[in-house]
Amino acid sequence: MKRSLLGFLLLISLFNLSFAQTDKTTQTPAAAAPTAKQGYEVPIVTKTLANGLEVIVLPDSGVPLVSVELDVRNGSFTEPPELNGLSHLFEHMFFKPNNAIVLAQCDNMRMSGVSQRCDDVFKLRSQIGDVSYLSNLGNMGITYNGSTREEVVNYYYTTTTPYLATAIKAISDSVRFPAFDADELENEKKVVIGEIDRNESNPFYYLNKELMDKLFYKYPTRKNALGTRESVSSATVEKMRLIQSRYYVPNNSALVVTGDVKPDEVFRVAEQVMGSWQRRPVDPFKDFPLVEHPPLGKSEGVFSTQPIENVFIEIGSHGPSIGKDDNATYAADVFSYIVGQPDSRLQRNLVDSGLASAVGVNYYTQRNVGPITVLIVTSPEKAKAALKAVYDEIALWASPNYFSDEELEASKSTLQSRDLFEREEASEYAHTLGFWWSSTGVDYFRGYQKNLNATTRADINRYVTTYVLGKPHIGLAMLSDQAKTASKLTEQDLIGK
């Protein structure tokens, strides 16, 4: 799934890391399971321009608002250590004054022959074109932001319908003609390092980071969208240009538009404004292939000492990758919902029994190995028993009676209703569409509901036996020194031995 699906995981939302320039938390209420609608599809309309830019439109005339989002297949999965966190820094630079804005400023001040910067942007006039639209930006009443995840970076404007073309033009100029002012870059480096500092002040940051570092031990930067102080501090304008040349090209991007729009009008404006954006001759992922994360050689128990009262235990393993085992990704989503319901066997035996205050299972959909995690929140005195109970449950996940046919169908229906609920807010749903486009592709997303509804018990059993049962995994406990002593947990306990 795109996000963790249990309410208590909102406390540690870093599990599925998304670093935005403004903090936002969206809580999705649990939806009652309706009768599943077989064959349900999200009514998106798509077109690919000649330069490779994919345009994805979801019309919704409920209110006269439109969201325009640019999604780029960039993020930590493209980052070797020397570039770690720079996709996130690039996101911060996106909304800084670009060369179209500088051109308008130079025109207004008639700086030709006086300023070298103005002389340089005047040379771009034929490429940038008309910048009179900039006078509309102050009248749009817009909200704008961006976020960075492992496998996608997005930038978006939400405004009223009459400003559709203005928003598309603003995004186009930002992505095609960034100025990358050196002083602005130095300022944003400080802002991003401030985010790193804030995250490192949260004990739960370490729970996620240590688990990902252990699971993806050979290439840990590929799962760390935040980056490090060292890598961010080393960023230069040249590195920003490098990222732009590799990934910020039309044949690695999608324009997602949701709200009160007509698809043909969106396609027309997109072609007019962004059709001249020059494609990259070679797909970036052919020139710079994704790394192959090696499987874990053995299971490992790890302790993370933090000043907290409860005990947080996370069990992690490698899950399926989009494009390699799509069927298992659908089964993973369905199964995570089954065991996440309040009346599931897992919840009854861990939470209702009093062994844990919360337990949850999550699969994070990714093209480059999606992790499977099991999280237990318990007390020091119950930690050992709770952990044993979880491993006892895991051992039974492929047994014929672990869940009922009714639970299977209810899980599918709940997943479908959750998607319908999210689509009620078209501006937020643009982010969902962008996430799926980047990590899975439009074809996967088009068939998601159909394939979800086709998931069987046998599919779930294959997923569990292929990726969980008997497979090497990491068991990580985050607790205080006093709790570690009181719990009597051992590294063997953490891996279920």
N, C-alpha and C positions, 0 to 999 in steps of 0.2 A: 504493500500500500504506500501511497504518497506520504501519509503521516502516521504517527502512532495513534492507535484507536482507543486508548483507554484514558479516561479523564485524569487519573492520577499521574499519568505520564506528562501532563502539561506542566507539572512541577519541574520536570527535567526535560524541557522541550529541546535540549541540545541533542537528544537521541537522533533526530533527523535534522541536522544542522542547516539552518538557513540564516545567513547574516544579512540583515537589511540595514539601511541607513536610518530607519526609524523603527523603534520597537513596536511590534504589533503581535497580539495574541488573539487567536480566534478559537472560541470554544464551540464545538459542534455537539448539540444535545443528542442523546441517544434517541434514535427513531424507532417507533413501533414497526414491527415487520409486517408489511402489506403482502398481499398476494403477488408473487413474482410475475412480472410481465415478460414472457419469453420474447426474445427478439428485440427488446427495447434498445434504441440507439440514440445517442446524443445527436441532435440535428445540426451538425456542423457542415459548413460548405467550404470547400478548399479549392485553391488554384495555385499552381506553381508557375512563377514568372520565368521568362527565358533565362534570366541570370541565376536561377536556382532558388530564389527566395520563395518560401512557402507562405501563403496567405491563408489564414484559418479564420472563419467568421462564424459566430454563433449569434444569430439575430434574436432579440428579445425586446419587444416594443412596450414592455410594461411601464417603463418610465423613460423620459427623454434624455437618457444618459448613455455615454459610450466610453468604453475602455479600450485604449490602444496600447498594446504591449509588444515589445521586441524581445524575443527569446533567442539566446545564443548557446550553442553547444560548447560551453566553456565551464570552468569550475575546477575543483581540486583534482578531478580525474584526468586533467590535462597537465598537471603540475609536477615537474621534477622538483627536488629540494630547493634549487636556486630560484624557482618561480613560485614557491608555495605561498599562498595567500594573495598573490598579485592579481588573480581574477577578481577577488573581492575588492582590492584597491582600485582596479580598473573600473569597477562598478561605482565607486565613490567619485571617480573623475568624470563619469559620464555626463552628469548634469552641470558640470562647470562650464563657463563660457566657451563655446566652440568657435571655430573660425567664421561661421556665418554671423554669429553675434559680433565678433570682432570686426568683420567687414562692415556691418551696419553702423557700428560705433565710429569706424574710420570715415565712412561716408558722411556721417553727421558732422564730424569735426574737420572734414576736408584735410586729412593728414597726409595726403600724397606728397612724397618728396621730403617729408619731415620725419616720419617714423618708419624705421626699417620693418617693424612688425606690420604696419599698414601696407607698405609696399609689397610685402610677401603675400598678404591675404588678397590684395587686389589681383594678383596673378591667378587666384583661384575663382575669380568672379564667374567665369564661364561655366565652371563645374558646379559651383554653389547655386547660381541662378538668383531668382528674385528672393529678396529677404524681407519684403514688405510685410509678410505674414507675422513677423516678430512683434509688430505693433498690437497684434491680437492677444499675445500671451498674457498680458496683464488683465484682459477682460474675460478670460476663459473660466475663471473660478475653478481652476483645476486642482486636483491632488496628483502628486507624482512621487515615485519612489523606485527603488530597485532592491533586489536581493540576490544572494549568491548561495548556491547549494553545491553538492558534489558534482552534479552533471548538468547544471543549467545556471545561467545568469539571466535575469530578466529586468526590464526597465518598462515602466508603464505610466501613462497619463489617464486620468478619468476626468471627463468634462461633459458638457452638453453636446447634443447631436450636431448642432450647426458648426462646431469646431473640429469635426472629424479630420478634415484636410489639414488644419493647423497642427493638430497633434501628430499626425503622420509626418508632416514636414519637420516638426521639431525633433522627432526621434531620428529621422533620416539624417538631418544635419549633425546631430550629436554623434551618431555612429560612423558617419563617413568623413566628417571634418573636425575631429577633436583637436583642440589646441595643445593640450598637455602642458600648460604653463608650469614651469619649474617651481615657482613659488607656491602655486596651488597644490602641486604634488607633495611638496614638503609638508604643507598644512594637513593634507589628507592622510599622509603617513602617520602623523601624530594622532589623528582621529581613530584610525584603524588600530594602532597600538593601544589606544585607550580602550577599545573594544576587547582586545586581548587581555588587558589588565582586568577589566570587569568580569570577563568569563573566568579568569583564573582565580578570582575571589569567590567563585561559586564552587563548592565542593563537588557538585554533580557534573561539572565540566570534566573533572578528572575521571569519573566513572565511564563516561562515553569515550574520552580520548584514549585512556589506557586500554579499554577493550578494543577499540579500532586499531590502535598501534599493535596490539598482540595478534588480532585476527589477520591484519594485512601487513605483517611484519617486514616484508621485503620492500614494500613501497608505501609506507604509512602516510606520506604527504598526499597521496592520491585520495585519501579519505578525510583530509583535514582542510576544510574550506576556509577556516579562519587564518591559517598560517602561523608564523612565529614572529617574535620581535625582530630576530636577526634577518629573516627573509624579507619582511616588509621594510625594515630600515634600509636594506640594500637596493630597494627599488629605484629605478632611474627612468627618465623619459624614454631612453632607448629600449628598456624592457617593456614599457607600455606600448610602444610602437611595434615591438616584436609580437606581443599578444594580439594586437590589432591585426597585423598582417597575417597571422596564422588562423585566427578564429573569427574575427569580426568581418566576415564576408557573407554575401547573400546566400551562397550555397552551403552555409552552415548556420542559417538563421531562419526564424519564422516571425511573421507579423501576425499577431493574434488580436482580433477585434471582436468585442462582445457588446451587446446592448442594442439600442434603437437605431439600427442601420440596415441598409439593403445590401446584400452581398455584391451585387453587380456594381454598386457605387463604390464599395470598398475596393474591389478589384481595379476599377478604373483609376481611382486616386492612387492606389499603391503602384500601379504601372506607371502613371504619370510622374510620381515623385521619386520612386525607388527603382524603377526599371532600368535606369542608367547606372546604377551601382554596379561596379565591375566585379564579376565573379572571380574566385580564385581558380587558376587553371587546374589545380589538383586538389581533391578533397583533403582537408587538413588531417583527417584521421588515416589517410594513406601515407602522407608524409611524416606524420607523428602518431604512429599507432598507439592504441591503449596498451598499457602494460598487462601482462598476464599474472594475476595474483596467484602465487603457488598455494596449494592446499596446505593445511596444517599438518605437520608431521606427527604430532602427538597432542594429547590433551594437556592442559596446563592450568594449575590453580594459582591465583594471584591475589595478594592483599593490597589494598590501597588505604592508607591511614589518613583519616580526615576527622576534624572535630565535629562529629555529628552524634546524635543520640541513638537513632535507629540503625539497623543494619540493612544495607542495600546490596543485594546479590544479583549479578547479571551473568547469564550463561549465553555465550555467543558462538555461532558457527557460520560457515559459509553457506549461503543459500543459492538459489538459481539466478542465472543471468538472462536478461532479455536478449532474444536473438539466438540463444543456445538451448534454452529449455522453457519456452513460453508456457507450456501446459502446467509446469510446476509452479509458475508464478500465480496463475489463477487459483490453483489448489492451496497455495500458501495463504492467499488473501482470505479464502473461504474458511480455512481451518483456524486462522487467527481470530476470526469473528466467532466461530463456534466456541472456542475455549475462553473467549473474552466475555461471553454473556453471563450475567449474574447467577443464573441457575445451571451453568455448565458443571460438569464433574470436577474440573480443575478448580473452579471458584469455590465449590462446596467443600472440597477436601482441604483447601488451603485457607481460604478467607472465613467461610462459615464455621470451620472447625476452630478458628482462633489462632492457627499457627502463623498466619501472615495477615498484615493489614491490607495488602494488595498484592496481586500477582497478574502478570500479563504476558502475552506472546505477541511478537511483532515481526513481520517481514517487511523490509524496506525495498521496494522495487527499484532496481538499478540495472543498467546495461553492463556495468563492469563489476559484477558480483554483489548481489544484494545480501546484506547480513540478516541472519535470523537471531533474534534475542528473546530471552526469557528473563523477566525482571521479578524479583521477590523483595518485598519490603516487610521486615519483621523486627523483632526485638532480640537483644543479645541472648537472652535465656532460651528463646525458641528457635534461634537461627539454625542450629544443627538439625533439629527435628523437621523444621520447615524445608530445609534444603534436601533432606532425605525424601520427604514426601513429594517434592517436585520431581526428583529423579525417578521415583516410583511411578509417578503419573506419566512422565515422558516415555518410560519403558512400555507403557500400555497404549500409546497413541495410535498404533497400527492394529490394535485388537478389534475384532468385529463389533463389539458392543460399547466402544468408548464413547460414541455419540450416536444419537438416534437419527432416523431419517427425517423426523420433524425438525431437529436441530440443524441438519444440513440445509434443508429448504429455507428455514427461517433465516439462516446466515446469509444465503444468497439474496433473499428479499431485503434484508437489512442493509446490505451493501448497496443494493440498487436504490433504496429509499434515501440513503445517505447522499448518493450522487444527485438525486433529484432535489434534495434539500439544499445542497451546495449551489445548485444551478439557479436557485431563487435570487442569489446576489450575483448578477452577471459580471460585475467588476472583479469580484474575488475569483469567480470561476475562470477568468482569463488566466490566472496563475496556474490553476489546475490543468488547463489545456496546454499551457506552455511546458509544465513539468512533464506531462505524458509525451508530448511531441519530442522533447529532447531525449528523454531516457528510453522511450519505447517506439516512437514513430506514430504517425497518424493512423496507419493501418491497424496497429495493435489496439489503439484507443477506440477506433470504430467498432472493432469486434469484441471489445472488453465485456460488455454486458452479455452478449450471446455466449461467449466462451465461459464466462463466469457461471451462467445458468446451466451450462452443459457439464459442469464439474461433478464428478461422481465420487463415491466412497473409494473406489479403486484408484482414482487420480490422487486423492489425498494420501492414501496409503503409500503410493509410489513416491510422493513428495517426502513424506516422513521417513521412509526407509532409505531414500537416496541421500537426503541432506541432514538428517538428525540422528536416527538410531544407530548407535555404535560408531558414530563419526567423531573424529578429533574435534575438540571444542575448548573454549576458554571459560573457566569459571572465575569470576572476579567479585571479590567482596570488598565493599567500602564501609569502613567502620572506624571507631576510635580505638586507641590502644587499650583502654579499659574494656571496651566491648569485645575486642578480640580475645582478651584473657577470659572474660566471663562466658563467651560463647563456646570456647574450646574448639573452635573450627580449625581444621587442618587443610592443607593444600589438597590432600586426597579427598576430603569431604567436598571441596569445591568442584571436583571433576566427577563426583558420584562414585567414588571407589570405596 
